[in-house]
C-alpha cells in the first residue's frame, strides 16, 4: 500500500496490485526440463551402446582373422614337412594324397605345391562360390593365386610362412590391404570372395635341432643369421577363405545390433519414466507459483515426494497460507485505515520510510514524500549504520521504541552523522519516528514532521497506528519478493539433481568399460599365445623336431599339462564373462541321461586310471529322458567329474548316479572319496572367485568352475547343492527337468 499526497494535507491510500514474477521474465521459446533430461540421457545411452557395439565387432573381427592366419600357418608348415620327400622325387600321387588331407579342412579352398623350377607339381581347388557368402562351390570353376608369390619365395626363401590377403575378381586374384575388411549386415553385401594365401618354401637344408628347441632365443637367431642362405626344393601354398568368418561376423553384427536397439529403447523408456517422476512435482509447483503470482492465494500443491522437492512444496504451501492470512488481515483492516485517513487531518508535511537490513547492519530510505527532488535523491543514497548505542536509530530498530524529537539541535549528538546534515538541509527541527513491527520482527521505521509546527504526543500516537498497517504491507511485499526468488531457483535445484544422476551414469559406464577391457585381454592376450605354445609343444612331442630324451619329454609333458590348465582357466573366465552379461543361450532337447552320462564318464577313464581311481556309473532308468542343452550338460558333468578326480587321492573312488524324482525332474549326483570340504567353507563353494581352503591347494584353479556349473544348471531350470564331510568325501547334486512321457497308445 502506498500513500499519495493529495495537496490538501490529506493522504489517500491506494492499493498496489502485486506483479507476478512470471510477467517480468521473458521465457522465449519454451523447452520443458523433461525433454532436455530425456534427450540428454538418451544421447548418452545411444553413444555408449554404439561405441560398445563397434568395439565388440572390431575385436571379434581381429580375433577371427588371427585365428584364420594361425590355422593357415600350422597347416602349411605341417604340409611342407610331410611333402618334402615327395617334392624331391616329384611323386605327384603322394603329393596329391597329402593335398587331399589338407583340403578336408572347411576353410581351405585350394592347395598348390610348386617345384623349384616354378612348375606346379600338384594342385587342387574347391572352386568358386555359387552365391556370395554361401557354402556351395563349383569345382568346375577352380581358381588359384598368381604364380608370382611362389616365384618370389623360390628366389628369396623365408623361414616363416608368407601370408598374403587376396580378392577373387573377374580379372583373377588381386592383393588386398589388411585394413580393407568388410562387416556386412546381410550376406548380399559381399560380391567378391576374399581369402588368405599362406605360402612357405620347402628348404633343402633342414633346421638344426638347436633351432627347433630354442624357437625365439636370441643366440639361435644370431647363429641362423651367420649361416649361409638356403635354397628351396619348392613352395607349398594353401588358400583359406574368409567367407565363414564373414558369415559369422554378419550374424554377430545383426544380433548385437538388435540387442543394442533393445537396450537403447529400454534405456530411453526408463529415462522418460524417471524424468516424469522428477519433473512432475516441479511442474505442479511451477503452476501453483504462477497462480499465486497472478493473485490466487488459495492455491495448494499436493506433495508427491519425500526429497528436497517435497520439502520445497511444503514450504510453498506454508507460504501461500501465510500470504492468504495476511491478505485477509489487510482486507479486514483496509476499511479502518481508509476511515482513519479520511476522518483525520494528519497534517504531516513530509514522510519517509526507512528499511532495516539486519544482516548488513544498515538502514536505507525506501520511500520519501513531500521533499524537494534534490533532497529526495540525496536521501535515497543515504546509508545509516545501525549499532547498539544511544542513537535514535538504535532506539527504534534495535530496542523497538518510538521517539518524539521536539528540537533536533538540542539532541544533535544522538543522530547519525549521515542523517543530521540532511535534516538541517530539509529544515526539519521536530519529528516523530515509529518502528515497523510485523510478526515479532522489526522491518524498519516510519518518520514524519509537521513543517513549521512542532510534533506532539498525539502525532506520535497517530503515527504508531499508521505504522502497524504499513508494516503489514512491507512484510507482504517482502513475501512476494521471496516467492519470486524461490521460483527462480527451482531450475537450479533440478540442474543439481541432474548432475548427480549424470555422475552416477558415468561411474556405470566406467565399470562397463573395465569389464569389456578385461574380457578383451582374456580372449586376445592370453588365449592366442596359449594356442601357439600348445601347438609347438605337441609338434615337438610328435617328433617333428627330432628325437627327444626322457628328460626333455618329461619337461614338455609338464609344459603341456600347465598350458592345458591355463587354457581351462581362460575358458572359465570367458564363460563367466558371458554369464555376467547374459549372453549364454540354452537350446534344450531330449537327452537320454543314462547313455549320455556313460559317454561322458568313458572319456575320463584314462585320467582316472592314471591316478588308480575307480570311476563308476550306477545303473539308471534307460527310459529316463531330460530336457537339456547337450553342450552345456556335457560342460556341467565335465566340471563335476573333473573336480572329483582332481581332489580324490590315489586308490580312491568316484561314482555318478541318476534317479527320477517327483515333480518331473531328474537328480544327478557325483560322489568322491576325496579330501572333503570343511563345514564353514560349504556356503561359499559356489561363489565366483571364492577362496575355499582345500587339502590339495595345488589343484585349485580360478575358483570359477562351480559358479559356472551352478549358473548353467539354473539356466536349465534346475538347482544344485553340495554335501561333504572333511576327510571322507563330497557329493554334488543337481536336478534337470525331464521330458514329458508320450501318452500310451490305445
C-alpha positions in Angstrom: 0.0 0.0 0.0 1.3 3.4 -1.0 0.2 6.8 0.5 -0.2 9.7 -2.0 -0.2 13.3 -1.0 -3.4 15.0 -2.3 -2.3 18.6 -1.7 -4.9 19.4 1.0 -2.9 18.0 3.9 -4.6 14.6 3.4 -3.1 11.3 2.1 -5.2 8.8 0.3 -4.2 5.1 0.5 -4.1 3.5 -2.9 -3.7 -0.3 -3.1 -0.9 -1.6 -5.4 -1.7 -4.7 -7.3 1.0 -7.4 -6.9 3.0 -8.0 -10.0 3.6 -11.7 -10.9 7.3 -12.6 -11.3 6.3 -14.6 -14.4 5.1 -11.4 -16.1 8.6 -9.9 -15.9 10.6 -12.9 -17.2 11.0 -13.4 -20.9 11.0 -17.1 -21.4 11.5 -17.1 -25.1 10.9 -20.4 -26.8 9.9 -22.9 -24.0 11.6 -26.3 -23.9 10.5 -28.4 -21.0 13.0 -29.7 -18.5 11.7 -33.3 -19.1 12.5 -33.0 -22.8 16.0 -31.8 -22.0 16.5 -34.6 -19.5 15.3 -37.4 -21.8 17.3 -36.1 -24.8 20.5 -35.8 -22.8 20.4 -39.2 -21.2 19.1 -40.8 -24.5 22.2 -39.4 -26.3 24.4 -40.8 -23.6 22.8 -44.3 -23.9 22.9 -44.2 -27.7 26.5 -43.1 -27.9 27.6 -45.7 -25.3 25.8 -48.6 -26.9 27.0 -47.7 -30.4 30.6 -47.4 -29.2 30.4 -50.8 -27.4 28.9 -52.4 -30.5 31.6 -51.1 -32.8 34.3 -52.2 -30.3 32.9 -55.7 -29.9 32.6 -56.3 -33.7 36.0 -54.8 -34.3 37.6 -57.0 -31.6 35.8 -60.1 -32.9 36.9 -59.5 -36.5 40.6 -59.1 -35.4 40.4 -62.3 -33.3 38.8 -64.3 -36.1 41.4 -63.0 -38.6 44.2 -64.0 -36.3 42.7 -67.5 -35.9 42.5 -68.0 -39.7 46.1 -66.8 -40.2 47.3 -69.1 -37.4 45.4 -72.0 -38.8 46.9 -71.4 -42.2 50.4 -71.2 -40.7 50.0 -74.5 -38.9 48.6 -76.3 -41.9 51.1 -75.1 -44.4 54.1 -75.9 -42.0 52.8 -79.5 -41.5 52.1 -79.9 -45.2 55.6 -78.6 -46.1 57.2 -81.0 -43.6 55.2 -84.0 -44.9 55.7 -83.4 -48.7 59.5 -82.8 -48.6 60.3 -86.2 -49.8 57.5 -86.2 -52.4 58.8 -82.9 -53.9 62.4 -84.3 -54.1 61.3 -87.3 -56.1 58.4 -85.4 -57.8 56.0 -88.1 -56.9 52.7 -86.5 -57.8 50.5 -89.3 -56.4 52.0 -88.8 -52.9 51.7 -85.1 -53.1 48.0 -85.2 -54.2 47.3 -87.6 -51.2 48.7 -85.0 -48.8 46.8 -82.2 -50.5 43.6 -84.2 -50.1 44.2 -84.4 -46.4 44.5 -80.6 -46.2 41.5 -80.0 -48.4 39.3 -81.7 -45.7 39.6 -78.5 -43.6 36.5 -76.3 -44.2 38.4 -73.0 -44.5 40.9 -74.4 -47.1 39.8 -73.6 -50.7 42.9 -74.7 -52.6 46.4 -76.2 -52.1 49.4 -75.9 -54.5 52.8 -77.5 -54.5 55.3 -75.8 -56.8 58.7 -77.1 -57.7 62.0 -75.2 -57.7 61.7 -74.6 -61.4 58.3 -73.0 -61.0 56.3 -76.0 -62.3 53.2 -76.9 -60.4 53.6 -80.5 -59.1 50.2 -80.9 -57.5 47.2 -78.6 -57.1 43.6 -78.9 -56.1 40.8 -76.3 -55.7 37.3 -76.4 -54.3 36.2 -73.8 -56.9 34.4 -70.5 -56.8 31.3 -69.9 -54.7 27.9 -70.4 -56.3 26.5 -67.5 -54.3 28.1 -64.6 -52.3 28.9 -65.7 -48.7 27.3 -69.1 -49.5 28.6 -72.6 -48.7 28.3 -74.3 -52.1 31.2 -74.2 -54.5 31.6 -75.2 -58.1 34.5 -77.5 -58.8 34.1 -76.7 -62.5 35.4 -73.2 -61.8 38.6 -73.7 -59.9 40.9 -70.7 -59.0 44.5 -70.4 -57.8 46.7 -67.5 -56.8 49.1 -65.8 -59.2 52.4 -67.6 -59.6 54.5 -64.6 -58.7 54.1 -65.4 -54.9 55.8 -68.8 -55.4 58.4 -67.4 -57.7 59.3 -64.8 -55.1 59.7 -67.4 -52.3 61.8 -69.6 -54.5 64.2 -66.7 -55.2 64.2 -65.4 -51.7 63.2 -68.2 -49.2 61.9 -67.2 -45.8 61.8 -69.1 -42.6 58.3 -68.1 -41.7 55.1 -68.5 -43.8 54.3 -65.6 -46.1 50.6 -64.6 -45.6 49.0 -62.6 -48.5 45.4 -61.4 -48.4 43.8 -61.7 -51.9 40.5 -61.0 -53.5 38.9 -63.1 -56.2 37.6 -60.9 -59.0 36.8 -61.2 -62.7 40.4 -60.4 -63.5 41.8 -63.1 -61.2 43.3 -62.8 -57.7 44.5 -59.4 -56.7 46.2 -58.3 -53.4 44.0 -56.6 -50.8 45.3 -54.4 -48.0 44.8 -55.8 -44.5 42.7 -52.8 -43.4 40.1 -53.4 -46.2 37.8 -55.7 -44.1 34.1 -55.8 -44.6 31.5 -56.1 -41.8 28.3 -56.8 -43.9 24.8 -56.6 -42.4 23.4 -59.0 -45.0 25.0 -61.8 -47.0 24.2 -59.9 -50.2 26.6 -57.2 -49.1 29.7 -59.1 -50.4 30.0 -59.8 -54.1 33.7 -60.9 -54.2 35.4 -63.5 -52.1 38.5 -62.7 -50.1 41.0 -65.2 -48.7 44.4 -65.6 -47.3 47.2 -67.2 -49.3 49.8 -68.9 -46.9 53.0 -69.9 -48.6 56.2 -71.5 -47.2 59.3 -72.8 -49.0 60.5 -76.4 -48.6 64.1 -75.9 -47.8 66.9 -78.3 -49.0 68.7 -77.9 -45.6 66.5 -78.8 -42.6 66.6 -76.8 -39.4 69.0 -77.9 -36.7 67.8 -79.4 -33.5 69.1 -76.4 -31.6 66.9 -74.0 -33.7 63.8 -76.2 -33.1 64.3 -76.3 -29.3 65.0 -72.6 -28.9 62.2 -71.0 -31.0 62.7 -67.4 -30.1 66.2 -67.5 -28.5 68.4 -64.5 -29.4 71.5 -66.6 -29.6 69.9 -69.0 -32.1 68.8 -66.1 -34.3 72.3 -64.8 -34.4 73.6 -68.3 -35.3 71.0 -68.5 -38.1 71.9 -65.1 -39.4 75.6 -66.1 -39.7 74.8 -69.3 -41.7 74.6 -69.1 -45.5 71.1 -68.8 -47.1 69.4 -72.0 -48.0 67.9 -73.0 -51.3 64.3 -74.3 -51.7 63.0 -77.6 -53.2 59.7 -75.9 -53.9 56.9 -73.9 -52.4 53.7 -75.1 -50.6 50.7 -72.7 -50.8 47.3 -73.0 -49.0 44.4 -70.7 -49.5 42.0 -70.1 -46.6 38.7 -68.3 -47.3 37.3 -65.6 -45.1 33.7 -66.4 -46.1 32.9 -68.5 -42.9 34.4 -65.7 -40.8 32.3 -63.1 -42.7 29.1 -65.1 -42.3 29.7 -65.4 -38.5 30.6 -61.7 -38.3 27.4 -60.7 -40.2 25.3 -62.9 -37.9 27.0 -61.5 -34.8 26.6 -57.9 -36.0 22.9 -58.4 -36.7 22.3 -60.0 -33.3 24.3 -57.3 -31.5 22.5 -54.5 -33.3 19.2 -55.9 -32.3 20.4 -56.2 -28.7 21.7 -52.6 -28.9 18.4 -51.3 -30.2 16.6 -53.1 -27.4 19.0 -51.6 -24.7 18.6 -48.1 -26.2 14.8 -48.4 -26.3 14.7 -49.7 -22.7 17.1 -47.0 -21.5 15.0 -44.3 -23.1 11.8 -45.7 -21.6 13.2 -45.8 -18.1 14.8 -42.3 -18.6 11.4 -41.0 -19.6 9.7 -42.5 -16.6 12.5 -41.2 -14.3 12.2 -37.7 -15.8 8.5 -37.8 -15.3 9.0 -38.8 -11.7 11.3 -35.9 -11.1 9.7 -33.2 -13.3 6.0 -33.7 -12.5 6.3 -32.3 -8.9 8.3 -29.4 -10.2 5.7 -28.7 -12.9 2.9 -28.7 -10.3 4.9 -26.4 -8.1 5.6 -24.0 -11.0 1.9 -24.0 -11.9 1.0 -23.2 -8.3 3.6 -20.4 -8.2 2.1 -19.0 -11.4 -1.4 -18.9 -9.9 0.0 -17.2 -6.7 1.8 -14.7 -8.9 -1.5 -13.9 -10.7 -3.2 -13.3 -7.3 -4.8 -16.6 -6.5 -3.7 -17.2 -2.9 -5.9 -20.2 -2.4 -3.6 -22.4 -4.4 -2.4 -25.7 -2.8 0.1 -28.1 -4.3 -0.1 -31.7 -3.1 3.4 -33.1 -2.1 4.2 -36.3 -4.0 7.8 -37.0 -3.0 9.9 -37.1 0.2 13.0 -35.4 -1.1 14.1 -31.7 -1.5 11.3 -31.1 -4.0 8.7 -32.4 -1.4 10.2 -30.1 1.2 10.0 -27.2 -1.2 6.4 -28.0 -2.0 5.5 -28.0 1.8 7.3 -24.6 2.2 5.4 -23.2 -0.8 2.0 -24.3 0.7 3.0 -22.8 4.1 3.9 -19.6 2.3 0.6 -19.4 0.4 -1.3 -20.0 3.6 0.7 -17.2 5.3 0.0 -14.9 2.3 -3.7 -15.7 2.4 -3.9 -14.9 6.1 -2.1 -11.7 5.6 -4.3 -10.8 2.7 -7.3 -11.4 4.8 -5.9 -9.2 7.6 -5.1 -6.5 5.0 -8.6 -6.7 3.7 -10.1 -6.5 7.2 -8.0 -3.5 8.2 -8.2 -1.7 4.9 -11.6 -0.1 5.7 -10.3 1.0 9.1 -7.2 2.6 7.5 -9.3 4.4 4.9 -11.6 5.8 7.6 -8.7 6.9 9.7 -7.1 8.6 6.8 -10.3 10.2 5.7 -11.5 11.4 9.1 -8.2 12.6 10.5 -6.5 15.7 9.3 -2.9 14.2 9.5 -1.2 17.5 8.8 2.2 15.9 8.2 4.3 17.9 5.7 7.0 15.2 5.0 7.2 11.5 5.5 10.0 8.9 5.0 10.0 5.1 5.1 13.3 3.5 6.3 14.0 -0.2 5.9 16.5 -2.2 8.0 18.9 -4.7 6.6 19.7 -6.7 9.7 22.4 -8.9 8.1 24.4 -5.9 6.8 23.6 -3.7 9.9 22.4 -0.7 7.9 19.2 1.3 7.3 18.3 2.9 3.9 15.5 5.2 2.7 12.9 3.3 0.7 10.2 6.0 0.1 10.1 9.8 0.6 7.1 12.2 0.3 6.9 16.0 0.5 10.6 16.8 -0.2 12.4 18.6 -3.0 13.7 16.4 -5.7 17.4 17.0 -5.0 16.9 16.3 -1.3 14.9 13.2 -2.1 17.7 12.0 -4.3 20.3 12.6 -1.6 18.1 10.8 0.9 17.8 7.7 -1.3 21.6 7.5 -1.4 22.0 7.8 2.3 23.2 4.7 4.3 22.8 4.8 8.1 24.8 2.3 10.1 22.8 0.6 12.9 24.7 -0.2 16.1 23.6 -0.9 19.7 24.4 2.6 21.0 22.4 5.7 22.2 21.5 6.9 18.7 17.8 7.3 17.8 18.2 4.8 15.0 19.2 2.1 17.5 16.4 3.2 19.8 13.8 2.4 17.1 15.3 -0.5 15.2 17.2 -2.5 18.0 15.1 -1.7 21.1 11.8 -1.1 19.2 10.8 2.2 20.9 9.1 5.2 19.2 10.8 8.6 19.5 9.4 12.1 19.7 12.0 14.8 18.9 10.9 18.3 19.8 14.1 20.1 18.9 16.7 18.4 16.6 19.5 20.7 17.5 19.1 20.0 21.3 19.9 16.3 20.7 22.1 16.5 17.6 24.7 14.2 19.2 22.2 11.3 19.1 21.7 11.5 15.3 23.8 9.6 12.8 26.5 11.7 11.1 24.9 10.8 7.7 21.4 11.8 8.8 21.9 15.1 10.6 23.1 17.2 7.6 20.1 16.1 5.6 17.7 17.1 8.4 19.2 20.5 8.6 19.1 20.9 4.8 15.4 20.0 4.7 14.5 22.4 7.5 13.3 19.7 9.9 13.6 20.8 13.5 10.9 18.4 15.1 9.7 15.0 14.0 8.3 11.6 15.2 9.7 8.1 14.4 7.9 4.8 14.9 9.3 1.3 14.3 7.6 -1.0 11.8 6.7 -4.3 13.6 5.3 -7.5 11.9 5.2 -11.0 13.5 7.7 -10.0 16.3 10.1 -8.6 13.7 11.3 -5.0 13.2 11.4 -4.2 9.5 12.3 -0.5 9.7 10.8 2.7 10.9 8.5 5.5 9.6 9.4 9.2 10.2 7.3 12.4 9.7 7.2 16.1 10.6 4.7 19.0 10.6 6.9 21.5 8.9 6.9 24.8 10.9 4.8 23.3 13.7 6.5 21.1 16.4 5.3 17.5 16.8 3.3 16.3 19.8 2.3 13.2 21.6 -0.9 13.0 19.5 1.2 12.9 16.4 3.2 10.0 17.8 0.1 8.1 18.7 -1.3 8.6 15.2 2.0 7.6 13.6 2.0 4.4 15.7 -1.4 3.5 14.3 -0.3 4.1 10.7 3.0 2.2 11.2 1.2 -1.0 12.2 -0.6 -1.1 8.8 2.5 0.0 6.8 4.5 -2.8 8.5 2.0 -5.4 7.3 2.2 -4.0 3.7 6.0 -4.1 3.8 6.0 -7.6 5.1 3.7 -8.7 2.3 5.9 -7.1 -0.3 8.9 -9.0 1.0 6.9 -12.2 0.9 6.1 -11.7 -2.7 9.8 -11.0 -3.5 10.9 -14.1 -1.6 8.3 -16.2 -3.6 9.7 -14.9 -6.9 13.2 -15.6 -5.8 12.2 -19.2 -4.7 10.6 -19.8 -8.1 13.7 -18.6 -10.0 15.9 -21.1 -8.0 13.8 -24.1 -8.8 15.6 -24.8 -12.1 19.0 -24.6 -10.4 18.0 -27.3 -7.9 16.8 -29.5 -10.7 20.1 -29.0 -12.6 22.0 -30.1 -9.4 19.9 -33.3 -9.2 20.5 -33.9 -12.9 24.3 -33.5 -12.4 24.2 -36.1 -9.7 22.4 -38.6 -12.0 24.9 -37.9 -14.7 27.8 -38.6 -12.3 26.3 -41.9 -11.3 25.8 -42.8 -15.0 29.5 -42.0 -15.8 30.5 -44.4 -13.0 28.4 -47.2 -14.5 30.0 -46.5 -17.9 33.5 -46.7 -16.4 32.5 -50.1 -14.8 31.3 -51.5 -18.1 34.5 -50.2 -19.9 36.7 -52.0 -17.4 34.7 -55.2 -17.8 35.0 -55.0 -21.6 38.7 -54.4 -21.3 39.1 -57.5 -19.1 37.2 -59.7 -21.5 39.3 -58.4 -24.4 42.6 -59.1 -22.6 41.5 -62.6 -21.5 40.4 -63.5 -25.0 43.2 -62.0 -27.2 46.2 -61.5 -25.0 46.0 -64.9 -23.3 44.2 -67.4 -25.5 46.1 -66.8 -28.7 49.6 -67.3 -27.2 48.4 -70.4 -25.3 47.2 -72.0 -28.5 50.6 -71.3 -30.2 52.6 -72.7 -27.3 50.4 -75.8 -27.2 50.8 -76.3 -30.9 54.6 -76.1 -30.7 54.8 -78.4 -27.7 52.7 -81.0 -29.4 54.8 -80.8 -32.6 57.9 -81.4 -30.5 56.3 -84.3 -28.7 55.2 -85.8 -32.1 58.9 -85.8 -33.1 58.8 -83.0 -35.7 62.0 -81.5 -34.2 63.8 -84.8 -33.8 64.3 -87.5 -31.2 63.7 -86.4 -27.6 65.4 -87.6 -24.5 63.3 -88.8 -21.5 64.1 -85.7 -19.5 63.1 -83.5 -22.5 59.9 -85.4 -23.0 59.1 -85.2 -19.2 59.6 -81.4 -19.3 57.5 -81.0 -22.4 54.7 -83.1 -20.9 54.7 -80.8 -17.8 54.6 -77.7 -20.1 51.6 -79.2 -22.0 49.8 -80.0 -18.7 50.2 -76.4 -17.4 49.2 -75.0 -20.8 46.0 -77.1 -20.7 45.4 -75.9 -17.1 45.9 -72.2 -18.2 43.6 -72.8 -21.1 40.9 -74.2 -18.8 41.2 -71.1 -16.6 40.9 -68.8 -19.6 37.8 -70.7 -20.8 36.3 -70.4 -17.3 36.9 -66.6 -17.3 35.3 -66.3 -20.7 32.3 -68.4 -19.6 32.0 -66.2 -16.5 32.0 -63.0 -18.6 29.3 -64.4 -20.9 27.1 -65.4 -17.9 27.7 -62.0 -16.4 26.3 -60.1 -19.4 23.6 -62.7 -20.1 25.0 -63.9 -23.5 24.6 -67.7 -22.8 21.7 -69.3 -24.6 20.2 -72.6 -23.7 18.8 -74.8 -26.5 17.1 -77.7 -24.7 16.4 -81.0 -26.4 15.5 -84.5 -25.3 18.6 -86.3 -23.9 18.7 -89.9 -22.7 20.5 -89.2 -19.5 21.8 -92.8 -18.7 23.6 -93.1 -22.1 24.8 -89.6 -22.0 26.4 -90.0 -18.6 28.1 -93.2 -19.6 29.6 -91.5 -22.7 31.0 -88.6 -20.6 32.4 -90.9 -17.9 34.1 -93.1 -20.5 36.2 -90.1 -21.6 37.5 -89.8 -18.1 38.6 -93.4 -17.7 42.1 -92.8 -18.9 42.6 -89.9 -16.5 41.2 -92.0 -13.6 43.4 -94.9 -14.5 46.5 -92.7 -14.2 45.6 -92.0 -10.6 44.4 -95.5 -9.9 40.9 -94.4 -9.2 37.7 -96.4 -9.6 35.3 -94.4 -11.8 31.9 -95.9 -11.8 28.4 -95.2 -13.1 25.4 -96.6 -11.1 22.6 -98.1 -13.2 19.9 -95.7 -14.2 16.5 -96.0 -15.8 17.2 -96.2 -19.6 13.9 -94.6 -20.4 14.6 -91.5 -18.3 14.9 -88.5 -20.7 15.8 -85.0 -19.6 15.4 -81.7 -21.5 18.8 -80.1 -21.6 21.4 -78.5 -23.9 23.8 -81.2 -24.8 26.9 -79.0 -24.8 26.0 -77.3 -21.6 25.1 -80.6 -19.9 28.4 -82.0 -21.0 30.2 -79.0 -19.6 28.4 -79.5 -16.2 29.4 -83.1 -16.0 33.0 -82.4 -17.1 33.4 -79.8 -14.3 31.9 -82.0 -11.6 33.7 -85.3 -12.6 36.9 -83.5 -13.3 36.8 -81.8 -9.8 36.1 -85.2 -8.2 39.1 -86.8 -9.9 41.3 -83.8 -9.1 40.5 -83.8 -5.4 40.5 -87.6 -4.8 43.8 -89.2 -3.8 45.1 -92.3 -5.5 43.2 -95.6 -5.0 40.1 -93.6 -4.3 36.6 -93.9 -5.8 34.4 -91.6 -7.9 30.8 -92.5 -8.8 28.0 -91.0 -10.8 24.3 -91.8 -10.1 21.0 -90.7 -11.5 17.4 -91.2 -10.4 13.9 -89.9 -11.2 12.3 -87.5 -8.8 8.7 -86.5 -8.2 7.6 -83.3 -9.9 9.0 -84.0 -13.3 12.8 -83.8 -12.6 15.8 -86.0 -12.5 18.6 -85.8 -9.9 22.2 -86.5 -10.9 24.9 -86.9 -8.2 28.7 -87.0 -8.5 30.4 -88.5 -5.4 34.0 -88.9 -4.5 36.1 -90.2 -1.5 38.4 -87.3 -1.6 39.6 -84.7 0.9 36.2 -83.2 1.6 35.2 -79.6 2.4 35.1 -78.0 5.8 31.6 -77.2 7.1 32.3 -73.4 7.3 33.5 -73.4 3.7 30.4 -75.1 2.2 28.3 -71.9 1.9 30.8 -70.2 -0.4 31.9 -73.1 -2.7 29.5 -71.8 -5.5 30.7 -68.1 -5.2 32.7 -66.7 -8.0 36.5 -66.2 -7.2 35.9 -67.8 -3.8 39.0 -68.8 -1.8 37.9 -72.2 -0.3 40.6 -73.9 1.7 41.5 -77.3 0.4 43.7 -80.2 1.5 45.1 -80.2 -2.1 45.9 -76.5 -2.7 47.9 -77.3 -5.9 44.7 -78.5 -7.5 42.9 -75.2 -7.2 42.2 -73.1 -10.3 40.4 -69.8 -11.0 37.6 -70.7 -8.5 35.0 -70.3 -11.2 34.1 -73.8 -12.2 31.4 -74.4 -9.6 30.0 -70.9 -10.1 29.7 -71.5 -13.8 28.3 -75.0 -13.3 25.5 -73.8 -10.9 24.7 -71.0 -13.3 24.3 -73.4 -16.2 22.1 -75.7 -14.0 19.9 -72.6 -13.1 19.5 -71.7 -16.8 18.1 -75.2 -17.3 15.5 -74.5 -14.6 17.2 -76.9 -12.1 19.0 -76.4 -8.8 22.4 -77.5 -7.4 23.7 -78.2 -3.9 26.6 -80.0 -2.1 27.1 -82.3 0.8 30.6 -83.0 2.2 32.5 -84.4 5.2 36.0 -83.4 5.8 38.4 -86.3 5.1 35.5 -88.6 4.0 34.3 -87.2 0.6 32.0 -84.8 -1.2 28.7 -85.2 -3.1 27.4 -82.7 -5.6 23.8 -82.9 -6.7 21.9 -81.1 -9.4 18.4 -81.5 -11.0 17.2 -81.2 -14.5 13.6 -81.2 -15.9 12.5 -84.4 -17.6 10.9 -84.8 -21.0 7.1 -85.4 -20.7 6.3 -89.1 -21.4 4.2 -89.6 -24.6 0.6 -90.7 -24.0 0.1 -94.5 -24.1 -1.0 -95.9 -27.4 -4.6 -97.4 -27.1 
